[in-house]
C-alpha cells in the first residue's frame, strides 16, 4: 500500500521507521459511525490513520459534545493517553470507513524510548497541535462567530475540499453542532451565521453537506477582522 501524502506523523518518518511501525502494528478496519475509543477509557493503544477520517469529541460540563479536531490519513490519534498514562481525554468517532494501524501502548512506549526519530516525530506533532489550540483560543476570544466560521471553512476547503461545477464541496460530513464545537460557539450562533452566508450566496447546505460558492467572501470576512 502507498504512503499517506499529507503532512502528518507518518510524513515525518523515514522508510526505516515506517517499516518499524508497520512491523509492530496490526491493521484495523472501522465503519463509518464506529467509535474507535471513548472519553475516560484506559489508553491501551494508539492508531495511525491510513485512510478515512475521524472526529475527536470531548464532553463539556453541561453535557454538550464539542468537536476538537478532525484527523485524516497519516495522523496519529490516541497518543496523549499513552504518553501521560491517563484515561482518554476525548472520544474518537469515524466520519468515513477507516483503515488504521494499531500499536499497543506498551510497544509504542518502547519504540519512542528506543528510536529518537519516532520520539521527535511525536513531539513535533503534539507541539503543532498545542500551538494550533492556543492560536484558536486567542482567535476565539475576540472574533465574531461569522469570522471564526469563515476561518474554519477555509481550512476545511484546504484539507477536504473537492472542486465541483458551482464551487468547492467540503467532502466531509460535519453537522452544525460539529461546526460549533470546532469554533467554540453555540449551535444557535452557527445556525444564524450559516443562514446569513446562504442569503449572501456564499455557500449552500444540505444534510451534512456544504458547498462554498464564494471563497472571496470568506477571505474578505477574515481581512475585515485583521484590519
Phi, psi and omega in degrees: 000147182278157184282146172302145190260334186285160178298126190192178174305315182298322183291342180275354180262146173274175184300322181299316183280336172294318177297322179297316180294315180302318183294331183270350189256163169241148182272140177228146176239133179238150177268158175304132181094347179294146172265117181287313170203161186249148175305134179093347179285158176290146184268095183265349185200163169242157177239140167249119184285128178264317175211157183089173184227151178230159171245144180258121189233134177233148180272143175263172181298332181276359180093357178284139178261119181258130175280119183271327184193162170241128180245149182223199187309127178092348182281150173260138177227150180084009185286329187297313180296328178287320181293314184259002177057042176244163176299160180303133180271353181203163173264155177235123182239145183278125174274336179226180164295132187238134172247125186219158172259127181251133178233130180297154181299321180297315181292318181296320178296318178297318182295317182286337177281333185255351181229099182304328180299317178293317180297318180292322178297317180295318179297319179298316180295313183293323177295317179298322180291322177295318179297319179295317180297320179292317179297321179293321179298316179295316181298318182292339183293329185229011181254143174295157180302320181298324179289314178300319180294319178299317179298317179297314182298320178296321177294320179294326176298316180297315185276329189225013183283140176232125181292129177231167185305326184254017178150222180233121177274129173277104191275055176209135186272106178235131179280171176298326176294320177298314179299319180298316179297322182291337179246007177066041180233170176281157177298322182299319180293323178292320178302315180296316181295318179295321179299317179295320180292323176295317181298328180273001179074017180287324183206169172225152183230152172227203178288105183049041179221132184221128180239128178269124180258331184229088179298324183298328180292323177294317179296325180295322178300317179293319180298320179297322180291326185281341181293000000 
